[in-house]
């Protein structure tokens, strides 16, 4: 039973993160995003509530400074990844790396497309 609750906690974390990332990338909070966030929150809450004693023991086993450093590093790294992904999704950029510039529009084509 404890293993099932532990797996439910992991699954809830994944669902919660997918819901938050879907909202960050799309900018709208639709039904599927709400299902991911709510389902993930419920699973994580249930796993923490039934396993609170073990969670507190595991947190207390390490030193406070080490925990703070680990949490801070994790939060900074996660924030950096989310920021980079959101910026990459909102401002897509492509490069033509071929030698003969096969995938680059010519000046005439660009002017015609600009006039549309």
N, C-alpha and C positions, 0 to 999 in steps of 0.2 A: 504494500500500500504506500509506503514512504517513497519507494522508487517511482511509482506512478505519479505521485504528487510532485516529485522533483522534476520529472519529465514534463509535467503540466506547467510547472514554473518556467522551464526553458522555452516551451512552446508559447506560453503567454508573453514572454519577453520578445520572442521573434515576432509574434503578431502585433504587439504594441509598437515595436520599432518599424515594422512594415507600414502600419497605419500612420505613424508620425512622418515617415519618409514620403509616403504617398501624398500626404497633405503638403509637405514642404515642396515637393516637385510640381504638383498640379496646381496648388493654390486654392483648391476647393475641397470642402469637407462633405463628400457624398456618402451614400449609404454604405458602400463597401469599406470606406475609410472608417466610418463610425463603427461598423461591425468589428474591424480589426482592432481598433483602439479599445472598445468596450470588452470584447472577448479577451484580449491580452491583459487588460487591467484586472478582469475577474479572475483569470487563471493565475496571474502573479500574486494577487491578493490572497487567493485561496492557498497557494503554495506557501506563502510567507506566514499566514495565520496558523496553519497546521504544523509548520516546521519552525516556529519562532525560537524555540529553545536552542535548536541546533544552529540556527543563524546567529543568535547572540553569542553562543560559545565560540563559533568560528571567528566572529569579528573580534571578540575579546582575546583570542589566542595570540594575535600579533600586536606589536607595539602601536601606539597611537600615531607616532610620526610616520611609520611605514604605511599604515592605512591611509593617512591623509595624503601622502605622496602618491600612492597607487590610485586613489580616487581622483585626485587632481589631474594626474597624468592621463587617466582614462577619459575624463571629461574634456580635457583640452584636445586630445587626439580625436575623440568623437565629434566635437564641435568643428574641428578643422576639416574632417572628412565630409561632414554634412554641408558645411559652407562651400567647399570646393565643388561638391556634387550639385548643389543648388545653383551656383553660378554657372557651372558647365551646362546645366539643363536650360537655364534662362538665356544664356548668351552663347549659342553654339558657334563654333568656329572650325572651319576646315582649311586644310593646306593642300596644295598640289605639289607633291614631292617628286613627281616624275621629271626626268631630265628635259624632255621636249614639251613640258607643260601641256599634256594632252587634255587634262581636265580643267583647264583655265579658259574662261570665256574671252573671246577676242573683243577688240574695242568696238567693232560694228555691232556685234551681238549685244554687248552691254548697253550701247546707246539705244538700240531697238527695244530691249527689255525695259530700259529706264523710261522710254516714251509711252509705255503701255499704261 
